[in-house]
Amino acid sequence: MLAASAAAQMRVVNWNVAGLDGNVSALQDVLAALNVDDKPGFATAPWVYVFQEVQDNATPDWAVLLTRLNAAAPPGITYALATYTNFGENSAAGAQACYYRTDKIAEDVSGHVDIYTQASRYADRWLLRLVGYDDPPVYFYIYSAHLKASNTSSDRTLRNLGAAAIRANADALPPGEHIIFAGDFNLYSNTEPAYLTFLSPGPAQAIDPLGTGTWAGAANALKHTQSPYGGSGGLVGGGMDDRFDFQLSTVAFHDGAGLSIIPGSYRTFGNDGNHYDVPINAGTNTYYLPNADALAALLAVASDHLPVVVEYQVPAILAASLSPADFGRVVQGAALEAVVLVSNVADAVVPAGVDALDFVATGAGVLSGVASETVAGLAPPVAVSLPVETDTIGLATGTVVLQTDRQGAQGSGLLLGTSRTVVRPASPSLSPGEPQHAATVSLDVPTESGVAMLTAPVWNLDHDADQALLDVDAVSPPAAPFAFVGGLVGGVGATPAVLTFAFDTAGLVPGTYEAPATVTVSDEDLPGERVAALELLLRVNVQRRFGDLNLDGFVDAADLEQFASCMTGPPPGTPVVEPCQASDVQEDGAVDLADFAVLQVHFFDS
């Protein structure tokens, strides 16, 4: 068997304890076994017990039962006695007693009533509330009754009068209440008037989870609750051939919503269906293996009735988170979604122990839209997304409200919030005064003048606190003799980034040299950042150095030699051609002393 769990759906047990005339130590062991009963596939310590034939003696049965319950309880679990009354019922074998787990159930004492059910007997009604279910509160009523025994016409009449009194009380409650009718009803057949009274139409009409068919005979042995006893003494024997003990419930427990019965969980504890008209411990018991025989031995001496056990699912509990709680700064027009993570956190051992959670998430403020989903019991959280408005500059907030209309579900109306600060996108430009995405950077340099530098500022126009910073991310390498040197920076605000390019004049002849370069820029790293390209044309005019007639980068004696050869060159009137064209510094068509006078000045300056 599985270890008992404190996390659980609701297990309810009713048991006629026969005035504690059986073996009380065995009874305590049965209570311990009920904590670990995994017949339905899971084990959980019962939330509620209702006992019949609980006497108010010098040592009250109700006190003994409380002691035994808590002695048998798993660590950390404590049972309390609900309102107990006894109107001289010891003469009718005893009164009713209800016990509940204090971590799961609380009693509303205003709901307790005693109902006379004939033959000196009273039924009790308790109003119980699920702990942790406060908005809305989740209540249910449980009735415990011990109707008149024996099978004469008079006995059947008295039982029916008792059932009618219980139904009259229950029918007077508000429609749709969750009600359990439990106890030793001493019913002999499915046609008996008292049984039909419980099942008759009306506000508190009961449903029998085992159906309304006959429970007579060996074919229905699994339904029988009396008598497991096989010894002699104060208990009633006769073998397992009667269904006297019941746990009926109203329609509200059978709609599958909120607090509802788990289908197929109704059972007689320790009854394997193979012990018709014999004690429960006769031969081998197979209720559950390998401990069924040991359990049967305890049940056979603890009481002359077997407990009835039923499992109920509990309502869902909604919990949620909104992510992120603050988007921080985002670029205008960013496509953003807030993620709402919704969980069904109701305590349970198996998924069937928790109602499904249907929910709707509705956005307001900067959050918009409506999303709906379902979270099953014990299932992982479900995420839904709501779009975020990012058109309006500045700080703004948004909320999402989570609602559910599942019966008894907790957490409906949960409100979560987020915020975002929208900034304008950066405004990249190659000009400080207006948007300019293409520009030419020019420079004039003499031949063989080494490496020249060109610079190109990149601006973030009109930057202020409501605008994104600009990142200069990349520059495409320009063709030689140009080269990109540096200037990639992030976070450009009011001060521009400066890109630097190198131009190597080595070996270049006079002329104009050009190369394009693409500058990739973007908004700072924010949601919605945009990327743009700026186009630069790098242009350098390489000019002959004045007086450098042989284009070797120097003005020296070699240039004077070339000038002299040109002066003694072609006869007057002959056009000046290279290499002498450079010697005609005055560009008057003749290489003469006038040119030399000019060259002489520059030669000595060099």
N, C-alpha and C positions, 0 to 999 in steps of 0.2 A: 504493500500500500504506500501511497505517497505521504510525505510528511504534511501535517496540517499547515495551512497558510493563513496568515493574518490578512493578506490581501484577498478579497473574496467577493463574489456575488452573494446574495442572501440565501442561506439555508435555513429552513424552518422545520422543526421537529415537534410532533405531538405524540404523547405516550401516556397511557394509563399505567401508573406506577404501583397500583394495587395497594395503596396505603402503606407502602414500604414493607409489606409483609414478606417480600422475597429477600434474597440475599443482597444486602445493601452494598457490600464490597463488590459483588458481581455487577450491581447496578452502576457503580462508579466506573468499573472497567468498560461497561457498555457505553457510558457517556464519553469515555476517552476514545473508544473505537469510533464513535460518531464523528469525532474530530478528523479522523483519518480515513473515513469512508470514501473510497475513490470509485465506487460502482459506476457513476456516470462519466468516469474518465478524469476526474479531478477530486481533490480533497480540500475541505475548508471547514473550520470550526463553525458550528451553527450560530446564527445571529439570534434566533428566537427559539425558545422552548415553551410549549404549553403542556402542563401535566394535569391529569385527572386523578381523582382519589388522593388528594393531598390533605391530610388531616391536621387539625390544630390540637395536638395532644400536649401533655406536660413538656415533652421534647417535640416541638412542632415539626411535622414533616417538611414544611416549607423551609425551615432553618437547616434541617439535615440536607435537603436537596441543594440549597445554596452552597453549603460547605462542600458537598460532593462535586458539584459542578465546577467550582473553582479549583478544587484539588485535581480534577481531571483536565482542566483547561490547559492549552499550550501556553508557554511562557509569554507574558505580556498581555494576556487576555483575561478580562475580569467580567463576571456575570453579576447582574443585580436583579433583585426581586421587584417586579412591578406590583401595583396595588393588589393586596391580598385581602379577601373577605371570606368569612365562614359564618353562615347563618344556621348553626347547629347541624351542619351537613355531615358531621362524622357518622351520624346514624344512617346516612345514605352512602357510606363508604368514603366520603370526603369531598372537599371543594376543589376549585380550579386554581392553578398557580401559573404565572407567566414569568419567565426569566429572559433577560436580554443581555447581549454583549454591550458593554458601556462604550466601547470604541466605535460601534456601528449604529446603535439604536438608543433613542431616548423616549421615555414615556411622557405623554401629555396627560396628567392625572385627571384633567377635566373631562376626558373622554371615557373614563371608567364608569360602567354601570353593571348592576346585577339584575338578572332577568330570571324570574321564577319559571322553572320548566317542569313542574309537577313532581310528585313523589319526594317531597322535601329536598329537592335539588334546585340549584341555581346555576345558570350559565353566567360567565363573566365576559364583558367586552372591554378591551383595552385599545387605546389610541396610541399608536407608536409612530415615531418619526425617524427617518434616516439621518444619522449624524453626517454633517458636511453638506447636506442638501437644505439650504436655507432660503434660496432665492430662485425659484419658489420653493417653499418647504414641501417635502414629500412625506405624506402621511399614509398610513393604512390602518384599518381596523382588524383585529383578530378576536374572534369569539372562541371560547372553549366551553364545551358542554359535556356532561355525562348524563345521557338520557336514560329513562327507565329501562331496566333490564327485563329479561324473560320474554316469552313469546305468546302470551294469551291475548285475546282480543282487547282486554282492558289495558294490558301493557302497551300494545300498539297504539291504542287511543291516547294514552298518556304521553307516549313518545311524540305523537303527532301534535299534541297540544304544546309540548315543549318546543318542537321545531317551529310551530306557528308563532309562538311568542318571540323566538329569536328572529324569525323573518319579519315580524311586525316592527321590531326595534330597528332592524337593518334597513327595511324599506322606508323608514322615516328619516334616514340620513339623506344628505343631498345626493341627487342622481350621479351615477358614475364613480362612486367611491370605490377604492380598492378594499375589498373585504375578504377575509379568510374565515371560514367556518371549520373549526377543527375539534376533534375530541372523540370520545367513545360514545357513538350514537346507538349502539346495540341494535343495529338494523339487521334483519334476517333475510331480506330480499330486496331486489330492485323495484318491486311493486308495492313496497310498504308505504303507507300514506306519509309518514314522516320524511322519507327519502324524497318522495314526489313534492312535498311541501318545500323542501330546500331548492328543488329544481324548477319550481313553478314560476311562470312569468311574473315580472314585477321589477321595481328598481334595483333590488338586491338579489336577483335571480342567481342561483349558484350553478356552477359548472363542475361536473365530476371529471377530473383529468383522465380517469381510466375508462370513461365512457359510461353509458347508462345501461349496458347489457347486464345479464345475470352474472353473479359472482359465485354461484353455487357449484359444487362438485369439483372433482379432481382437475378438470380442465382449466379451472380458474384458481388453482391453488396459489398462484403467484400473488393474488390479490388479498389473501387471507392474513389476518392479524392476530387471531386468537384460536387456540391457546398453545403457546410454545412449551408450556410447563409439562414436565414428565415425571415429577416427583410426587410426594405426598406432603400435606401440611396445609398452610393457610392459603395457598394459591389454587386457582381453578385449573383443572386439567381438561382432558377431552380431546387433545390433539388439534392440529391446525386445520380447521374446517369452517371458520366464520370470518366474515369481514365486518368487524364491529367498529373499527377505528378509521376515521376519514379526515381528509384535509381538502375540503371543497373551497372554491373561490369564485368571486363574481367576474362578470364579463370584462371588467377593466384589467384583470390580471391575464386575460387571454387575447388581447389585441396586438401583442408583439411590440408595443410601444411603451417606453418608460419602464415602470415597475411591472414586470410580467413574468409569468411562469416560463421556465425553460422546458420546452416540449420534451416528453419522454423521461423527465427526471423524477416523476412521482414513483415511489417505491416503498415497500415494507422492508424495513431494515433487517437483514439476516435471512429473509425468505428467498430461497432459490427456486421455488415452484415445484420442488420434488418431495415435499413433506405434507402430503394431504392426509389429514386425520391421524397424524402421529406427532409426537413432540418434535420441535425444530432441530433437536440434536440427535434424532434417531438416525443411525448410519452415518453417511458422509454428507456434509453440507458443502455446496459449491457456490454460495453467494458471491464470495470472492476468494481467490486462492492466493497464498497458501494458508490463510488464517481463518477460513470460514468455519472449520470445525471448532476452533477455540472460541470464536465468537458465538457460535450456536450453543456451546456449553454454558456460556455466560447468560445468554438470553433465556435459556431454559430455566434458570433459577432466579433471575432478577425480577421478573414480573410474569403475570399470566397474559400479557399483551405484548405485541411487538411495536416498536416505534414506527411511525409513518414519517418519511422524509421527502421534502420537496425543495427543489432549487428554483430560485427566481433571479432573473436579470435585474440589474439596477439601472436607473436613468444615466444618460451620458453627462459628462462634465466637460464643458468647453474651456480650453486654455489656448492662448494665442500670443504670438509675438509679431511685431512689424519690423521689417528690416529694409533699409537701415533706419535707425531712429532719427538720423540727420544726414541728408545727402551732402551737406556742406555746399561749396561753391560748384556750380555747374554752368556750362555755356548755354546761352540762349538757344532754344530749339532742340536741345538734347532729347533723345528718345529714352525716357526713363520709366521704370516700373518699380513700384514698391511691392515687396513680397510679404504676404501674410501667411504665416505658418500656423496652422490650426491643429490642435491635438484633442483627442478624447481621452481624458486622464482619469476616468472613473476606475476605481479599484476593482480588480477582478483577477481570476485565475485563468480563465479561458475566454476567448472572444465572445462566446454565447452568453457570458455573464454580464455583458454590458450592452445597452441599447445603442444602436447606431446614432451618430450625430450628424444631422442635416444642418447646414449653416449657410447663411448669406452674409457676404462682406460688402458693405456699401461705403464708397468713398465720398468725402466732402472736402471743401477747401481746394488745395492743389491736387488732391487725389480725386479721381473720378471713376465712374463705372460701378458695376455690380458684378460680383462673382459668387457662385454657389458651388458647393461640393458636399460630399459625405465622408465622414471618418468612421470606420467600423471600430468596434471594441478591440482594444489592444493593438490596433493597427498603427503603423508609422504615421507621423504627422503628414497632413496634406497641405501643399502650398498653392495659393492662388495669387495672381498679380493684378495690380491696379495701376493704370497709367498716371504719370505725374505731369502736371502742367508746367512748362518751362518757357513760356513766352514772355511773361511779365518780369521785368528787371527788379531785383531786390529780394529781400527775405520774405518768405511766406510759409504758412503752415498748412498741413492737411491732416485729416483724421479718417479712420475707418471704424465703423461700428459693426460688431459681429452679433448676429441674431440667429436664434434657433427656435423653432416651434415644436421641437420634439417634447413629448410628454415628460414633465418633471426635470428636463435638462437644466443644468446649472450653467451660469456664465453668459446667458443671453444679455445683450446690451453692452458687452465689453467694448470699451472705447480705447483705441490706440492712436498715437500721433507721430508725425514726422515733420520735417521742415527741409527747405532747400533755399539757397541763395543763388539767383540767376544773375550772371554777368554777361555783358555784350561780348561777342567774339573780338579777338584782337584785330587791329586794322593795319596789316603790313603794307609798307610803302617804301619806295626808293627815293621819296621826296619828303621833306619835313612839312610841307604846306598842303599837300593834296594827295589823294590816292594815286599812286603811280607804280605800276607793276612791271614796267620795262624801262630800262635806262641804258645809256652809253657812258662808259667811263673812259676818258681820253687822256693821253699824255704824249708830250713831245720829248724825245731824247736824242742826243747825238749818238753817232755810231761808236761802238766799242766803249760805251760809258759804264760798263758793268751791269749790275742788276738794279733795275728801277722798280719802285713800288707803286701800285695803284690801290686806292682805297674806295670802298663803296659803303656808305652808311645804310643801315636798314632800320626804319622807324616803325614804331607802334603809334599810329596817329591818334591824337586826342585821348591818350590814356588817362584814366582816373580809376578810383576804387571800384567802379561798377563795370570795369572792362577787364577782360582776361589779359594776362601777360602774354608776351610773344616769345616763342622758342625758335631760334635759327638752328634747324636740324641738320642740314646737309647742303653741300655745294658740289655740283657736278664738276669734275676736273676739266679745266680748259686745256685746249691743245697747246703744245709747246710752240713758241718759247715762253708761254704764260704758265704760271703755276699758282694754285691756291695755297696760301700760307697759313691763314687762320682767321678766327673770328666767330666760330660756332659757339653760341652762348644761349642760355635759357633765361627766362624771366625778364625779358626786355619790357620796360615800362616807359617812363618819360625820356630816358636816355637811350639813344640808338645803339645798336650793335654795329661794329665796324668790321667789314670784311676786307682782308688784305690779300692782294695778288702780287706775284713777282713777275718781272719781265727781264729776261737775260738777253743783253744786246750782243753777246759774243758772236763774232762771225757774221753778223747781219749786215746786209747792204742797205742803203737808204731806201725807205719806202714805208707804206702803211701796213701794219700787222693787226689782225683782228681775230678774236675767238669768243664764242658765246659761252656763258656759264649760267646754269639754272640753280637758283637758290630755293631750297625747300624750307618752308616755314610752317608753323602750326601754333594753335593756342597752347597755353600751358597744359600740363597733364591733368585735365578735368574731364568729367563726363561730357560728351558732346563736342569735344575739341574738333576744330576744323583744320584742314591742311591746305596750303596754297603754294603756288610757285611764282617766283619773281625771276624775270629774265634780264640778265646783264649782257651787254656787248662790250668786251674789252678791246680798246683800240689804242695803238701806240704808233706814232709817227717817228720813224728813225731818220734823223737828218744828218747830212754830212757835216762834220765839224769844220768850221771856217778855217781854211788854210790847210786842211788835211787833204792835200791834193792826190795822194796815192792811197787814201782810205785805209791806212794802217792804224788809225786811232791816235796818231801823234802828229803834231806840227813841228817838223824838225828839218835838218839839212837836206834830207831826202826829198822833202817837198820843194825846197829851193832848187835842187838839181832838176826836178821835173819841170818847175816853172821856167828855168833857164833854157831847158831843151825846147820848151814850147815857144819862148820868145824868139829863138833862132830857128823856128820851124818854118812852116809854109810861107811863101811870099805874101805880101800884103794883098788883101782882097780875096784870099782863100778862106772859105768858112772854117770856123774853129770846131774841131771834132774831138771826141775822146781819144786819148786821155787828156787832151789839152783844154777841153771845155771847162773843167774845174778851175783852170788857171785864169780864165777870163772872169775874174771876180766882180768886175764892174758890169759884166754882161753887155759890153758895147761892141762885141764882135771881133775884138783884137786883144791879143795877149801882149801887153806893152808895159812901159815903165809906170804908167798910171796904176795898173794892177799891182805892180811890185810895191808901190808906195803903200798901198793898203795892206798887202800881205806882210810887209815889213813890220808894220805896227803890231799885228796879231802874232807874228812869229815871235817877236821879242816878249809880248805879253805871255805867251805860252811857256 
